[in-house]
């Protein structure tokens, strides 16, 4: 009996790593509590080879959000999917030609016999490396109590992001291969003028590739969807309720002095480690909400 119990203990320790929860199939599963007190599961997967991190979660309203962080290209892709309504057609501005036609008074083709089962949007933006912890640190994330509810330590200031450029997901590899991998061909895909200008300034872009991928759309003259029955400007808030935003460094014991240092910038990390003899000892977590502003052809499409 004692031998059997000993083997059971050994097996449990091997599976649970003596109390440390290991990711399942490469995914770290975290239970997150939002500001409304509701909880949901969030998965985090880090790919060291591609230098990407994918964060995914489902919300209580039935929507699903995927955040892709491409560290190599400093590109952030947010794919937001929600269920469609039977009496709605796909009303998102899918092309400049469609937008111009509707603006000039043309009607949409009859779609009464079909409707979208779901609606999906992809938003592409630039980000700074110090907004997230490095990808190698993401890959090493573990939690001792996988059943615990996680709440962020701080809430970042909300941001408004205007999307005035449409993208072709099949022609965007020069921006980031993650766009083609995570944004479907029928997604409404948009980015910002700032992101495109940064990409063009940082690398040699083939003019033909640029023209194939990028289409400008004017949204500055659109009214808020709350005050318009036609083409309008939609504001959709998307929140990432929990993510590792900074590394925590602890000082090594030296002359009886102990302490902690917080940083998320790679250059600062190296200086801290060299000058203060510190080591990584944890993470700080954040929450951020962004208001995404983009053009739609009908207020019903604004969610």
PLY file of the C-alpha trace (Angstrom):
ply
format ascii 1.0
element vertex 303
property float x
property float y
property float z
element edge 302
property int vertex1
property int vertex2
end_header
0.00 0.00 0.00
2.81 2.39 0.91
4.56 1.57 -2.40
1.38 2.32 -4.37
0.95 5.67 -2.60
4.57 6.52 -3.30
4.10 5.86 -7.03
0.92 7.97 -7.07
2.85 10.83 -5.47
5.67 10.52 -8.03
3.20 10.54 -10.94
1.39 13.61 -9.58
4.65 15.47 -9.12
5.68 14.68 -12.68
2.34 15.88 -14.07
2.08 19.01 -11.93
5.81 19.76 -11.68
5.45 19.79 -7.90
2.89 22.56 -7.85
3.82 24.55 -10.98
1.24 24.53 -13.75
2.74 23.90 -17.19
1.11 25.15 -20.41
-1.11 22.65 -22.22
-0.07 22.11 -25.85
2.05 25.25 -25.63
-0.86 27.38 -24.38
-0.88 29.04 -20.99
-4.49 29.20 -19.77
-5.28 32.06 -17.40
-8.55 32.78 -15.59
-9.18 36.53 -15.80
-11.69 38.62 -13.86
-12.93 41.72 -15.68
-14.03 45.02 -14.16
-17.64 43.84 -14.06
-16.68 40.88 -11.86
-17.17 38.31 -14.63
-14.47 35.73 -15.29
-13.28 34.18 -18.53
-10.47 31.97 -19.78
-7.63 33.50 -21.74
-4.93 31.59 -23.61
-1.41 32.82 -24.31
0.93 31.13 -26.78
4.48 32.29 -27.51
6.41 31.27 -30.63
10.12 31.92 -30.24
10.95 30.99 -33.82
8.55 33.54 -35.33
8.88 35.97 -32.41
5.12 36.18 -31.97
2.68 35.93 -29.07
-1.00 35.09 -29.55
-3.54 35.94 -26.86
-7.14 34.76 -27.26
-10.34 35.01 -25.23
-14.14 34.84 -25.61
-16.40 37.49 -24.09
-19.81 37.10 -22.48
-21.50 38.91 -25.39
-20.53 36.03 -27.69
-17.62 37.83 -29.34
-14.11 36.43 -29.66
-10.91 38.47 -29.64
-7.44 37.41 -30.79
-4.42 39.62 -30.16
-1.31 38.80 -32.22
1.93 40.51 -31.21
4.61 40.36 -33.92
7.79 41.43 -32.11
9.99 41.09 -35.18
7.98 43.63 -37.19
6.56 45.58 -34.21
3.04 44.96 -35.53
-0.06 44.27 -33.47
-3.06 42.52 -35.03
-6.43 42.43 -33.29
-9.08 40.14 -34.79
-12.56 40.65 -33.39
-15.38 38.25 -34.31
-19.02 38.55 -33.32
-22.21 36.74 -34.29
-24.22 38.30 -37.11
-27.95 38.95 -37.20
-30.22 37.22 -39.69
-31.69 40.50 -40.95
-28.27 42.08 -41.51
-26.02 41.88 -44.52
-22.30 42.46 -44.42
-22.34 46.23 -44.12
-18.68 46.89 -43.37
-16.75 49.05 -45.84
-14.96 46.25 -47.68
-13.59 48.34 -50.53
-13.03 51.92 -51.53
-15.18 51.44 -54.65
-18.13 50.28 -52.54
-17.66 53.16 -50.16
-17.54 55.74 -52.96
-20.59 54.23 -54.64
-22.68 54.37 -51.48
-21.52 57.89 -50.75
-22.72 58.93 -54.22
-26.20 57.51 -53.64
-25.94 54.09 -55.25
-27.81 51.21 -53.58
-26.36 47.93 -52.41
-27.20 44.75 -54.28
-30.11 42.73 -52.95
-28.91 40.45 -50.17
-32.27 39.53 -48.68
-31.71 35.82 -49.29
-28.36 35.65 -47.50
-26.81 36.92 -44.32
-23.53 36.71 -42.48
-23.33 33.98 -39.83
-20.64 36.05 -38.13
-18.83 39.32 -38.71
-15.09 39.60 -38.37
-12.75 42.56 -38.29
-8.98 42.79 -38.28
-7.21 45.89 -36.99
-3.48 46.37 -37.64
-1.38 48.85 -35.65
2.23 49.53 -34.71
3.43 49.07 -31.15
6.54 49.79 -29.13
8.60 46.95 -27.70
8.22 48.28 -24.16
4.44 47.80 -24.27
4.89 44.06 -23.65
7.45 41.83 -22.01
9.85 40.11 -24.48
8.69 37.03 -26.33
11.21 34.79 -24.53
9.75 35.91 -21.20
6.24 35.21 -22.50
7.32 31.68 -23.40
8.52 31.06 -19.83
5.31 32.17 -18.10
4.05 29.67 -15.53
1.49 29.79 -12.73
1.42 27.74 -9.56
-2.33 28.08 -9.07
-4.05 27.72 -12.47
-7.51 27.95 -10.86
-6.85 31.43 -9.42
-8.62 34.45 -10.90
-6.17 37.01 -12.25
-6.73 40.76 -12.03
-4.32 43.30 -13.54
-2.12 45.42 -11.31
-2.77 48.60 -13.25
-5.04 49.98 -15.96
-3.43 51.85 -18.82
-4.99 55.03 -20.19
-7.59 54.35 -22.87
-6.72 55.21 -26.46
-8.63 56.25 -29.58
-7.35 54.73 -32.82
-8.73 55.80 -36.22
-8.52 53.34 -39.11
-8.43 55.11 -42.47
-6.70 52.52 -44.67
-8.09 49.23 -45.97
-5.74 46.30 -46.49
-5.73 43.22 -48.69
-4.79 40.34 -46.34
-3.27 38.36 -49.22
-0.77 41.14 -50.03
0.41 42.21 -46.58
3.38 39.95 -45.90
5.73 42.93 -46.18
3.88 44.46 -43.21
3.62 41.24 -41.19
3.06 37.57 -42.14
0.75 37.36 -39.13
-1.92 39.33 -41.03
-2.32 36.58 -43.61
-2.13 33.86 -40.96
-4.75 35.27 -38.61
-7.01 37.48 -40.77
-9.36 35.61 -43.08
-9.82 36.68 -46.69
-13.37 37.83 -45.95
-12.38 39.87 -42.88
-12.83 43.62 -42.91
-9.17 44.55 -42.58
-8.00 48.07 -41.72
-4.93 49.90 -40.48
-3.78 53.44 -39.72
-1.92 55.98 -41.83
0.74 56.14 -39.11
1.38 52.40 -39.26
1.79 52.42 -43.03
4.08 55.46 -42.99
6.26 53.79 -40.38
6.46 50.58 -42.40
7.40 52.43 -45.60
10.03 54.50 -43.80
11.62 51.47 -42.11
12.00 49.19 -45.12
12.25 49.24 -48.90
8.73 48.59 -50.15
8.02 47.54 -53.71
5.54 50.10 -55.16
3.48 47.35 -56.78
3.19 45.49 -53.46
2.18 48.71 -51.74
-0.58 49.46 -54.28
-1.88 45.90 -54.07
-2.13 45.98 -50.29
-3.19 49.51 -49.41
-6.36 51.49 -50.13
-7.03 54.90 -48.56
-10.49 55.65 -47.16
-11.63 59.05 -45.94
-13.42 58.90 -42.61
-12.86 62.45 -41.33
-16.18 63.70 -42.75
-18.32 60.82 -41.42
-20.84 61.46 -38.67
-21.04 59.29 -35.59
-23.32 56.31 -36.20
-25.60 57.52 -33.41
-26.52 60.49 -35.62
-26.57 58.96 -39.11
-28.68 56.43 -41.00
-26.19 56.08 -43.85
-22.41 55.64 -43.95
-21.05 56.63 -40.56
-18.15 56.44 -38.14
-18.33 53.52 -35.73
-16.57 53.43 -32.38
-15.95 49.95 -31.01
-14.19 49.49 -27.65
-11.98 46.42 -27.36
-10.32 45.67 -24.03
-7.45 43.36 -23.21
-8.28 42.61 -19.59
-4.98 41.03 -18.53
-1.56 40.85 -20.12
2.09 40.93 -18.96
3.26 44.50 -19.55
6.55 44.71 -17.62
9.20 42.51 -16.08
9.97 42.56 -12.40
13.64 42.35 -11.45
14.95 41.47 -8.01
18.36 42.44 -6.74
20.70 39.65 -5.78
21.65 39.58 -2.11
24.70 41.81 -1.79
25.92 43.51 1.38
22.58 42.82 2.96
20.71 45.00 0.47
17.54 43.72 -1.15
15.08 45.35 -3.50
13.10 45.15 -6.73
13.32 46.96 -10.03
10.57 47.13 -12.66
11.30 47.59 -16.36
10.00 46.40 -19.71
12.52 48.03 -22.04
15.14 45.64 -23.40
18.00 48.17 -23.25
17.12 49.14 -19.71
16.92 45.46 -18.77
20.49 44.87 -19.91
21.77 47.92 -18.03
19.92 46.94 -14.88
21.26 43.39 -15.00
24.83 44.56 -15.63
24.98 47.39 -13.11
22.77 46.16 -10.27
23.26 42.38 -10.45
19.56 41.68 -10.74
17.56 38.78 -12.08
14.05 38.31 -13.43
11.74 37.40 -10.62
8.22 38.02 -11.95
5.97 40.17 -14.09
3.65 43.14 -13.77
0.27 42.92 -15.46
-1.92 45.54 -17.13
-5.31 46.15 -18.64
-5.92 48.40 -21.63
-8.96 49.51 -23.63
-8.85 51.03 -27.09
-11.69 52.69 -28.97
-11.43 51.62 -32.60
-12.93 54.15 -35.02
-13.72 52.94 -38.54
-16.20 53.59 -41.31
-19.31 51.46 -41.88
-22.08 51.72 -44.45
-24.94 51.47 -41.96
-25.38 52.14 -38.25
-26.61 48.57 -37.72
-23.07 47.43 -38.42
-21.71 49.49 -35.54
-21.46 47.21 -32.48
0 1
1 2
2 3
3 4
4 5
5 6
6 7
7 8
8 9
9 10
10 11
11 12
12 13
13 14
14 15
15 16
16 17
17 18
18 19
19 20
20 21
21 22
22 23
23 24
24 25
25 26
26 27
27 28
28 29
29 30
30 31
31 32
32 33
33 34
34 35
35 36
36 37
37 38
38 39
39 40
40 41
41 42
42 43
43 44
44 45
45 46
46 47
47 48
48 49
49 50
50 51
51 52
52 53
53 54
54 55
55 56
56 57
57 58
58 59
59 60
60 61
61 62
62 63
63 64
64 65
65 66
66 67
67 68
68 69
69 70
70 71
71 72
72 73
73 74
74 75
75 76
76 77
77 78
78 79
79 80
80 81
81 82
82 83
83 84
84 85
85 86
86 87
87 88
88 89
89 90
90 91
91 92
92 93
93 94
94 95
95 96
96 97
97 98
98 99
99 100
100 101
101 102
102 103
103 104
104 105
105 106
106 107
107 108
108 109
109 110
110 111
111 112
112 113
113 114
114 115
115 116
116 117
117 118
118 119
119 120
120 121
121 122
122 123
123 124
124 125
125 126
126 127
127 128
128 129
129 130
130 131
131 132
132 133
133 134
134 135
135 136
136 137
137 138
138 139
139 140
140 141
141 142
142 143
143 144
144 145
145 146
146 147
147 148
148 149
149 150
150 151
151 152
152 153
153 154
154 155
155 156
156 157
157 158
158 159
159 160
160 161
161 162
162 163
163 164
164 165
165 166
166 167
167 168
168 169
169 170
170 171
171 172
172 173
173 174
174 175
175 176
176 177
177 178
178 179
179 180
180 181
181 182
182 183
183 184
184 185
185 186
186 187
187 188
188 189
189 190
190 191
191 192
192 193
193 194
194 195
195 196
196 197
197 198
198 199
199 200
200 201
201 202
202 203
203 204
204 205
205 206
206 207
207 208
208 209
209 210
210 211
211 212
212 213
213 214
214 215
215 216
216 217
217 218
218 219
219 220
220 221
221 222
222 223
223 224
224 225
225 226
226 227
227 228
228 229
229 230
230 231
231 232
232 233
233 234
234 235
235 236
236 237
237 238
238 239
239 240
240 241
241 242
242 243
243 244
244 245
245 246
246 247
247 248
248 249
249 250
250 251
251 252
252 253
253 254
254 255
255 256
256 257
257 258
258 259
259 260
260 261
261 262
262 263
263 264
264 265
265 266
266 267
267 268
268 269
269 270
270 271
271 272
272 273
273 274
274 275
275 276
276 277
277 278
278 279
279 280
280 281
281 282
282 283
283 284
284 285
285 286
286 287
287 288
288 289
289 290
290 291
291 292
292 293
293 294
294 295
295 296
296 297
297 298
298 299
299 300
300 301
301 302
